[in-house]
Every structure is written in structure tokens, then in C-alpha cells.
Amino acid sequence: MIRKTLIAAALGAAALAAQADTVLGAFSSDAFDGGSLLGQTFAGTFSYDDSTFKLLSLNFTLGGQTFTLAQEITGAADVVVDNGAVIGLNATFQGAMDVNLFDGFGSPYAFYQISTSDSGSASLSFTAAPVPEPETWALLLGGLGAVGLMARRRKA
């Protein structure tokens, strides 16, 4: 019976280890280098799946307009990660103001264009930290409780 319990515990631990985490992050820009937003900065938040690097959420406001992941036009928005650190975002938005967030091959930046004569770019910086999902904590606590209950029943 102990062997079955150990096998079940090992399988449960392997399933938890294989589960992807959602990573929450934030970004901010340096001052834009041109156009009507010259000297302005902006910031935003995002989350992504750490196994696929696909964006799950993205929110920022630039030039009085709010942008979200739902407005992204490529359908392939993602993050670029190097040694566990976010080094870029890839997302494209079109509208009254076109906005592109690019990884820039290690130098992430944002580019906006309102018209052919009104555009600018700015460097981006990132912070991100993995956050365990509630299901992970619930499974962990439930498993520990089950193991404790079985050990207690064995003593009796």
C-alpha cells in the first residue's frame, strides 16, 4: 500500500512540475525621441505563459489612447525571454495611432506613428516575476493533507 501511495505522490509532483506558470510583468519607456509625443514616457502591464511565451494580457496608455491585447492585430503577440528575464515584447496595433512594440534584438523599443510626419521611438525596460496560480497552491495543500491523513490512519 505504501508503494502505491509513493507512486501516486510522485505522479502528482511530476504533474505540478509540468504545469506552466503565468508570469506578471510591467514595462516602462524612456522619453520619445520625436513627433508630437517628444519627451513623453509611458508604462504598461502584461502577463504571459512561461511555457509558450505568448502574451495573456497587455495594457498601456499612450498619447491619451488605451491599448489592450484584444486590439493587437497580428494574433501572435509574445515576449522575448533570455536566461529567465524578459528582454522584449512583440505586439502591433493599428488605428488613429499605430504602435509597435519590438524586441529589437536585445534592445527593446516602442515605435508610434500618427502620420508620416508625426512619429517617434523610445527604449523599453521590463520587470517580471512568476506568480503561482491558485490551483497550484490548492493541489499542493490538498496533497499534503491527504498524505498526512494516510499517515495518521496507518498509526491507528
DASULMO-V807827 format. One record per residue. N is the residue number from 1. RES is the residue in three letters. SS is DSSP state (A for helix, B for strand, O for the rest). PHI is phi in whole degrees, 0 to 359 (NA if undefined). Layout:
<<N RES SS PHI> <N RES SS PHI>>
This chain:
<<1 MET O NA> <2 ILE A 299> <3 ARG A 299> <4 LYS A 297> <5 THR A 295> <6 LEU A 295> <7 ILE A 297> <8 ALA A 297> <9 ALA A 294> <10 ALA A 295> <11 LEU A 296> <12 GLY A 296> <13 ALA A 295> <14 ALA A 295> <15 ALA A 295> <16 LEU A 294> <17 ALA A 294> <18 ALA A 280> <19 GLN O 289> <20 ALA O 285> <21 ASP O 258> <22 THR B 268> <23 VAL B 253> <24 LEU B 260> <25 GLY B 209> <26 ALA B 218> <27 PHE B 220> <28 SER B 215> <29 SER B 247> <30 ASP O 283> <31 ALA O 290> <32 PHE B 294> <33 ASP O 266> <34 GLY O 187> <35 GLY A 73> <36 SER A 291> <37 LEU A 260> <38 LEU B 310> <39 GLY O 84> <40 GLN O 277> <41 THR O 238> <42 PHE O 210> <43 ALA B 213> <44 GLY B 200> <45 THR B 233> <46 PHE B 205> <47 SER B 219> <48 TYR B 210> <49 ASP B 275> <50 ASP O 283> <51 SER O 262> <52 THR O 251> <53 PHE O 64> <54 LYS B 279> <55 LEU B 292> <56 LEU B 258> <57 SER B 207> <58 LEU B 203> <59 ASN B 217> <60 PHE B 200> <61 THR B 239> <62 LEU B 219> <63 GLY O 58> <64 GLY O 82> <65 GLN B 252> <66 THR B 263> <67 PHE B 240> <68 THR B 229> <69 LEU A 300> <70 ALA A 298> <71 GLN A 270> <72 GLU O 294> <73 ILE O 266> <74 THR O 276> <75 GLY O 75> <76 ALA O 233> <77 ALA O 296> <78 ASP B 209> <79 VAL B 248> <80 VAL B 249> <81 VAL B 239> <82 ASP B 228> <83 ASN O 53> <84 GLY O 82> <85 ALA B 250> <86 VAL B 290> <87 ILE B 239> <88 GLY B 182> <89 LEU B 237> <90 ASN B 236> <91 ALA B 203> <92 THR B 230> <93 PHE B 231> <94 GLN O 233> <95 GLY O 169> <96 ALA O 301> <97 MET O 229> <98 ASP B 274> <99 VAL B 228> <100 ASN B 235> <101 LEU B 252> <102 PHE B 233> <103 ASP O 286> <104 GLY A 62> <105 PHE A 54> <106 GLY A 97> <107 SER O 235> <108 PRO O 296> <109 TYR B 209> <110 ALA B 242> <111 PHE B 231> <112 TYR B 235> <113 GLN B 212> <114 ILE B 263> <115 SER B 209> <116 THR O 299> <117 SER O 255> <118 ASP B 230> <119 SER B 207> <120 GLY B 188> <121 SER B 223> <122 ALA B 208> <123 SER B 285> <124 LEU B 242> <125 SER B 229> <126 PHE B 229> <127 THR B 225> <128 ALA B 206> <129 ALA B 213> <130 PRO B 292> <131 VAL B 234> <132 PRO O 298> <133 GLU O 282> <134 PRO A 303> <135 GLU A 298> <136 THR A 297> <137 TRP A 296> <138 ALA A 297> <139 LEU A 295> <140 LEU A 298> <141 LEU A 294> <142 GLY A 297> <143 GLY A 295> <144 LEU A 296> <145 GLY A 296> <146 ALA A 294> <147 VAL A 296> <148 GLY A 298> <149 LEU A 296> <150 MET A 295> <151 ALA A 296> <152 ARG A 293> <153 ARG A 294> <154 ARG A 293> <155 LYS A 291> <156 ALA O 286>>
